[in-house]
Amino acid sequence: MAKRRTAKEIENDIFKVVSNIVLRDGLSAVSIKQVAKESRTDISVLTRRFTDDNGLIKAYTGKFDYFINDVLCSIQGKQQEIAGKCTSIA
């Protein structure tokens, strides 16, 4: 029986896969569905943690540089400052 991954191991696997997708296909290719498939993680785990593709990208870019996260949000045209964080608005 396979060992169950810890939350930290799952997060590391997710972000490794995101990095691979970004390097291979670009940031626009990152999606919860693709990351779930490549990381062998149930899609519900990713949606619980990140809500949607934008949340996943924000979490990924936020690990490296707060500036790039703000730039990406601005480019989307959906920027709203709440407690210093960029969030999507409908």
Stockholm file with secondary structure:
# STOCKHOLM 1.0

chainA/1-90         MAKRRTAKEIENDIFKVVSNIVLRDGLSAVSIKQVAKESRTDISVLTRRFTDDNGLIKAYTGKFDYFINDVLCSIQGKQQEIAGKCTSIA
#=GR chainA/1-90 SS CCCCCCHHHHHHHHHHHHHHHHHHHCGGGCCHHHHHHHHTCCHHHHHHHHSSHHHHHHHHHHTTCHHHHHHHHHHHTCCCEETTEECCCC
#=GC SS_cons        CCCCCCHHHHHHHHHHHHHHHHHHHCGGGCCHHHHHHHHTCCHHHHHHHHSSHHHHHHHHHHTTCHHHHHHHHHHHTCCCEETTEECCCC
//
